[in-house]
Amino acid sequence: MRWPAITTCLMSVIFAGCSTVPQPKPIPTGSLESFQQRAAQFNEVVTIPTFETSPDEVAATATNLIAAGNAALDRIGHIPAAEVNFTNVIIALDDVNYLIGGASDRLGLIEQTSTNAAVRDAATDAIKLISEWSVGIDYRDDVYAAVKAFAATQPQLAGEDKKLFEDTVRDYRRAGLDLPRDQRDAVEKLRKQLTAMETDFENNVTKAVQPLKFSKAELAGVPDDFLAQEGIKTGPDEYTVKANITFHYIMIEDNAKLESTRLRMMTAQYNLARTENIPLLKKILVVRDDIAHRLGYTTYADYVTETRMVKNGAAALEFLQNLKTGLQPKYDAELETFRQLKIKETGDAKAVINGWDWRYYANQLRKTQYNVDAEQLRVYFPYERVLQGLFATYQHIFGLKFERVEAPYKWVGDLQLYTVSDAKTGEPLGLFYLDMFPRDGKYNHFAQFGIIEGKQLPDGRYQRPVCSLVCNFPPPQPDKPSLMSHDEVETVFHEFGHAMHTILTRAKYSRFAGTSVPQDFVEAPSQMLENWAWDKTVLDSFAADYRDPSKKIPQEILSQLKASRLATEATYYRRQLSFGITDLTLHMQIHATNADDVLPLSNQTLSEVSLPVPPDSAFVAYFGHIIGYGAGYYGYAWADAIAADMATVFEKSPHGYFDQTAGMRMRNEIYAVGDSRDINISIEKFLGRPRSLQPFLEKIGVRKTDGK
């Protein structure tokens, strides 16, 4: 998800006859000052973010931003109609949006990562203030008059300039500027209300904490290594795990033998932020629906998807429903396999598989039928070595060089900062931070946060991007390093893909830079890169038993791991589809007259598409994606279909997942251009052919039955 450690001197080994496999080595350190000086030689700017560290500084940033933004808008609004041009109106608006986005992104990171609760709260308030003010930008008559005056000149533009102009005009229409004044004002008021509620919802998700206490007997089956971690053992026979920490939750759901323990854990997570967010979600959905209707759309889903690849809500829902139907035979077979395992374990011939069972029995299936114990695989993935391998791989295929530099400011002690340069030319490309372990008050999932976006500045120099990975991997222990699961290795390959998307941009305008692509495409490049975590050659370049680095993952174990994934893919994917279908259903069916149906309708939909949710639970209260991805969660499956197709470019290349030619094509045709051209063109240029759904269907075990 985007929001959402090492320059390796490549040690060459022969691969496929003539290529090299990057071998991880400790990354060298560099100088931040020299990196910035080198950027100047390329007519570029590398800016180190200045982070607010007190509530007063946060508040001052919001105040100063609004003042600066208003002054810039005043300048646009005061341009005589006869003097308007592309630079002083359209580019100037992109400059304003860049100014707002930079401050908002930085404050958003502070809100989710600061170790100071007062600063986090101040950032929440500042974001709400900025969001409400930024909505009002769309409704400035003087600025819109300048845009219309320029449009009236019927400008002859091309390429990225033309797209910026057309998208700007479209955005004004979508904001309601063509409506009568009273209706336009009503939409503006509703949008301002909405931004505040959305910020509160997301903040409630981050703040939600639910520690659960268990005895050792209640945690039978849970690995001792996990129970021995700092903070878990809190009494002679008391263990405290947190439902809001992802790896805690998955550890219990995957391994706890007692069904009552798994149920208790899932119920706790599915009720996080319930009291605060269910009433809030009702209001959010009603306001979204009201805005959509006032703007002339049948549903909010239609409003959201108009600018995306899928184009309308019905098409998005049909895509998910078709996948749901296609998966049904495999899904039924998988559930029956799980049920037989439960019968064997419990002795209950009438056993049924519930939502809190599937992870556990999928894990048991891996162990019994496929001889794969996910927990035992952790020894092959010590965190530092995974990072070294990750960075060596990405440097190799994308032609990059990373160096570690000292961060001028650290919001947490173990924060790391790295530079990214072009390996051949030395051109500075950007910076990324790593904030990788959990702590109280921190964002509790895995994401890439943009901090400074790429953009060509008014003086002609190019601002290079800065971003941060914010993750929650198991922390190191006194007697052993942080050991990652294979799923977590897959996750870090995914999230770092978003960082590459951000940093490798060449788009002139900030609205097209990096991950600012259609939301139903944005996950595709990172989903594609998850495949690297399943490739034996890639894994052998870094994965090794931390106790004896000469021991690699045996091919038969990796083959069994792949087979076990396919054996449970329908259950996994039906769960993902349940989120997307629930998201669309709520945004297509909830109106002012039935807002009280939000919770029962969401639980019903989740339970019909996937396994029944725990009784008296409220998953949607903790489903943060319903805000940032509102009516857009379908995009994960949509993008996954594209990702599977894109992966075939590497798979069919001479050097597979280490193929530098394919990597540079990815860098140039996908990452560099961002949204500066139609994303369908970028996909086809990378593929070298029209898109195909077949690789995705094969990946999830569905046989293609028609030409769609």
QUIJOLIN-V690541 format. One record per backbone hydrogen bond with DSSP energy under -0.5 kcal/mol. CO is the residue of the C=O (numbers start at 1). NH is the residue of the N-H. E is the energy in kcal/mol with one decimal. If there is no record, write none. Layout:
# QUIJOLIN-V690541
CO NH E
CO NH E
This chain:
# QUIJOLIN-V690541
1 448 -1.2
4 3 -1.9
4 448 -0.9
5 27 -0.9
6 8 -0.8
7 9 -0.6
7 28 -0.8
8 10 -0.9
10 12 -0.7
13 21 -0.6
15 18 -1.0
15 19 -2.3
19 15 -1.6
20 22 -0.6
22 24 -0.5
28 404 -2.3
30 32 -0.5
31 35 -1.9
32 36 -2.2
33 37 -2.2
34 38 -2.5
35 39 -1.7
36 40 -1.4
37 41 -0.9
38 41 -0.6
38 42 -0.7
39 42 -1.3
39 44 -2.3
40 43 -1.6
43 462 -1.8
45 47 -0.6
45 464 -2.9
47 49 -0.6
49 51 -0.7
54 58 -2.2
55 59 -2.5
56 60 -2.5
57 61 -2.2
58 62 -1.8
59 63 -2.3
60 64 -3.1
61 65 -2.6
62 66 -2.2
63 67 -2.0
64 68 -2.7
65 69 -3.1
66 70 -2.6
67 71 -2.1
68 72 -2.1
69 73 -2.4
70 74 -2.5
71 75 -1.8
72 76 -1.6
73 77 -2.9
74 78 -1.5
76 79 -1.4
80 83 -2.3
80 84 -0.5
81 84 -0.8
85 89 -1.2
85 90 -0.6
86 91 -2.6
87 92 -1.0
89 93 -1.8
90 94 -1.6
91 95 -2.3
92 96 -1.9
93 97 -2.5
94 98 -2.2
95 99 -2.1
96 100 -2.4
97 101 -2.9
98 102 -2.3
99 103 -1.6
100 104 -2.8
101 105 -2.9
102 106 -1.9
103 107 -2.6
104 108 -2.4
105 109 -2.0
106 110 -2.3
107 111 -2.7
108 112 -1.3
109 113 -1.3
110 113 -0.5
110 114 -2.4
112 443 -3.0
115 117 -0.6
116 120 -2.3
117 121 -2.5
118 122 -2.2
119 123 -2.5
120 124 -2.0
121 125 -2.2
122 126 -2.5
123 127 -2.7
124 128 -2.1
125 129 -2.1
126 130 -2.8
127 131 -2.8
128 132 -2.3
129 133 -2.2
130 134 -3.1
131 135 -1.7
132 136 -1.2
133 137 -0.7
134 137 -0.7
134 138 -0.6
135 138 -1.2
136 139 -1.3
137 140 -1.5
139 141 -0.8
140 144 -2.4
141 145 -2.2
142 146 -1.5
143 147 -2.0
144 148 -2.8
145 149 -2.4
146 150 -2.1
147 151 -2.6
148 152 -2.1
149 153 -0.5
150 153 -1.3
151 154 -1.9
155 157 -1.1
158 161 -1.1
158 162 -1.0
159 163 -2.1
160 164 -2.3
161 165 -2.2
162 166 -2.7
163 167 -2.7
164 168 -2.0
165 169 -2.3
166 170 -2.3
167 171 -2.2
168 172 -1.5
169 173 -1.7
170 174 -2.5
171 175 -1.2
172 176 -0.6
172 177 -2.2
173 176 -1.4
176 179 -1.8
180 184 -2.6
181 185 -2.6
182 186 -1.6
183 187 -2.0
184 188 -2.3
185 189 -2.3
186 190 -2.2
187 191 -2.6
188 192 -2.0
189 193 -2.0
190 194 -2.4
191 195 -2.2
192 196 -1.4
193 197 -1.9
194 198 -2.7
195 199 -2.0
196 200 -2.0
197 201 -2.4
198 202 -2.3
199 203 -2.3
200 204 -2.4
201 205 -1.7
202 206 -2.0
203 207 -2.3
204 208 -1.3
210 243 -2.6
212 241 -2.5
214 239 -2.6
215 219 -0.8
216 219 -0.8
217 220 -1.4
219 222 -2.2
220 257 -2.9
223 226 -0.6
223 227 -1.8
224 228 -1.8
226 229 -1.7
229 232 -2.1
229 233 -0.8
232 234 -0.8
232 240 -3.4
235 238 -1.2
238 234 -1.9
238 235 -1.3
239 214 -2.7
239 241 -0.6
241 212 -3.5
241 243 -0.5
242 245 -1.3
244 246 -0.7
245 248 -0.6
245 249 -2.5
246 250 -2.7
247 251 -1.7
248 252 -1.9
249 253 -2.6
250 254 -2.6
251 255 -1.3
252 256 -2.5
258 261 -0.6
258 262 -1.8
259 263 -2.8
260 264 -2.1
261 265 -2.3
262 266 -2.5
263 267 -2.7
264 268 -2.0
265 269 -2.2
266 270 -2.9
268 271 -0.9
269 272 -1.4
270 618 -2.0
271 274 -1.8
273 277 -3.0
274 278 -2.0
276 280 -0.9
277 281 -3.0
278 282 -2.0
279 283 -1.5
280 284 -2.6
281 285 -2.8
282 286 -1.9
283 287 -2.6
284 288 -2.7
285 289 -2.3
286 290 -2.4
287 291 -2.7
288 292 -2.4
289 293 -2.3
290 294 -2.3
291 295 -1.6
292 297 -2.9
293 296 -1.3
299 303 -1.6
300 304 -2.6
301 305 -2.3
302 306 -1.0
304 307 -0.8
305 308 -1.8
305 311 -0.9
310 312 -0.5
312 316 -1.7
313 317 -2.7
314 318 -2.6
315 319 -2.2
316 320 -1.9
317 321 -2.8
318 322 -2.6
319 323 -1.6
320 324 -2.6
321 325 -2.5
322 326 -2.6
323 327 -2.1
324 328 -0.6
325 328 -1.1
327 331 -3.1
328 332 -2.8
329 333 -1.9
330 334 -2.4
331 335 -2.5
332 336 -1.9
333 337 -2.0
334 338 -2.4
335 339 -2.6
336 340 -2.3
337 341 -1.7
338 342 -2.2
339 343 -2.6
340 344 -2.3
341 345 -2.0
342 346 -2.9
343 347 -2.8
347 349 -0.8
348 351 -1.7
352 354 -0.6
354 357 -2.1
354 358 -1.2
357 361 -2.6
358 362 -2.2
359 363 -2.0
360 364 -2.3
361 365 -2.3
362 366 -2.0
363 367 -2.0
364 368 -3.0
365 369 -1.9
365 370 -1.4
366 372 -3.7
371 373 -0.5
372 374 -0.7
373 377 -1.3
375 378 -1.1
376 379 -0.9
377 380 -1.9
378 381 -2.2
379 546 -2.3
380 544 -1.2
381 484 -2.8
382 386 -2.3
383 387 -2.5
384 388 -2.2
385 389 -2.5
386 390 -3.1
387 391 -2.9
388 392 -2.4
389 393 -2.3
390 394 -2.4
391 395 -2.6
392 396 -1.9
393 397 -2.5
394 398 -1.8
395 399 -0.8
395 400 -2.3
396 399 -0.5
399 423 -2.3
401 421 -2.5
403 419 -3.1
404 30 -2.7
405 417 -0.7
412 415 -1.8
416 434 -2.2
417 405 -2.4
418 432 -2.1
419 403 -1.5
420 429 -3.4
420 430 -1.4
421 401 -2.2
422 426 -2.1
427 422 -2.4
429 465 -0.7
430 420 -2.3
431 467 -1.7
432 418 -2.4
433 469 -2.4
434 416 -1.6
435 471 -2.7
436 473 -2.6
439 442 -1.6
444 246 -1.0
447 470 -3.1
448 3 -4.2
448 450 -0.5
449 468 -2.4
452 466 -2.5
455 457 -0.6
455 463 -3.3
457 460 -2.4
461 457 -3.4
461 463 -0.5
462 45 -2.9
462 464 -0.6
463 455 -1.4
465 431 -1.8
466 451 -2.5
466 452 -2.2
467 433 -2.2
468 449 -3.3
468 470 -0.5
469 435 -2.5
469 471 -0.5
470 447 -2.1
473 438 -0.7
477 480 -0.9
480 477 -2.5
482 383 -3.2
482 484 -0.5
485 489 -1.9
486 490 -2.3
487 491 -2.1
488 492 -2.3
489 493 -2.0
490 494 -1.9
491 495 -3.0
492 496 -2.1
493 497 -1.0
494 497 -0.6
494 498 -1.2
495 499 -1.5
496 500 -2.2
497 501 -2.1
498 502 -2.2
499 503 -2.6
500 504 -2.5
502 505 -0.8
508 456 -2.9
509 512 -1.8
509 513 -0.5
510 513 -0.9
512 675 -2.4
513 516 -2.0
515 517 -2.3
518 521 -2.4
518 522 -1.7
521 524 -2.2
521 525 -0.5
523 527 -3.0
524 528 -2.6
525 529 -1.5
526 530 -0.6
527 530 -0.8
528 531 -1.7
529 532 -1.1
530 533 -1.3
531 534 -1.9
532 535 -1.2
535 539 -2.9
536 540 -2.8
537 541 -0.8
538 541 -1.0
539 542 -1.8
539 543 -3.3
541 24 -1.0
545 548 -1.1
548 545 -0.5
548 551 -2.6
550 552 -0.6
551 545 -2.3
554 558 -2.0
555 559 -2.8
556 560 -2.2
557 561 -2.5
558 562 -2.4
559 563 -2.3
560 564 -2.6
561 565 -1.8
562 566 -2.2
563 567 -1.9
564 568 -0.7
565 568 -1.1
565 569 -0.5
566 569 -0.8
568 572 -2.1
569 573 -3.0
570 574 -2.6
571 575 -1.6
572 576 -1.8
573 577 -2.9
574 578 -1.9
575 579 -1.4
576 580 -1.8
577 581 -3.1
578 582 -2.0
579 583 -2.5
580 584 -2.3
581 585 -2.8
582 586 -2.6
583 587 -1.7
584 588 -1.0
585 588 -0.7
585 589 -1.8
586 590 -1.8
587 300 -1.0
587 301 -0.8
591 594 -1.2
592 595 -0.5
594 597 -2.3
595 598 -1.8
597 601 -3.1
598 602 -2.1
599 603 -2.5
600 604 -2.3
601 605 -2.4
602 606 -2.6
603 607 -2.1
604 608 -1.8
605 609 -2.2
606 610 -2.4
612 355 -1.1
614 617 -0.6
618 621 -1.8
619 622 -1.9
620 623 -0.6
622 624 -1.7
623 626 -2.0
624 627 -1.9
624 628 -1.2
625 629 -2.4
627 630 -1.4
629 632 -3.7
629 633 -0.6
632 635 -2.0
633 636 -2.0
633 637 -0.5
634 637 -0.6
634 638 -2.3
635 639 -3.1
636 640 -2.0
637 641 -1.9
638 642 -1.3
639 643 -3.0
640 644 -2.4
641 645 -1.3
642 646 -2.7
643 647 -2.3
644 648 -0.7
645 648 -0.8
646 649 -1.6
646 650 -0.6
647 650 -0.5
647 651 -2.4
648 652 -2.1
650 653 -1.4
653 656 -1.6
655 658 -2.0
656 659 -1.9
658 660 -0.6
659 663 -2.0
660 664 -2.7
661 665 -1.8
662 666 -2.2
663 667 -2.5
664 668 -2.6
665 669 -2.9
666 670 -1.9
666 671 -2.0
667 672 -2.8
670 674 -1.3
672 506 -3.1
672 507 -0.6
673 676 -2.6
678 681 -1.0
678 682 -1.4
679 683 -2.4
680 684 -2.2
681 685 -2.4
682 686 -2.1
683 687 -2.8
684 688 -2.8
684 689 -0.7
693 696 -0.5
693 697 -2.0
694 698 -2.4
695 699 -1.9
696 700 -2.0
697 701 -0.6
697 702 -3.2
698 701 -0.7
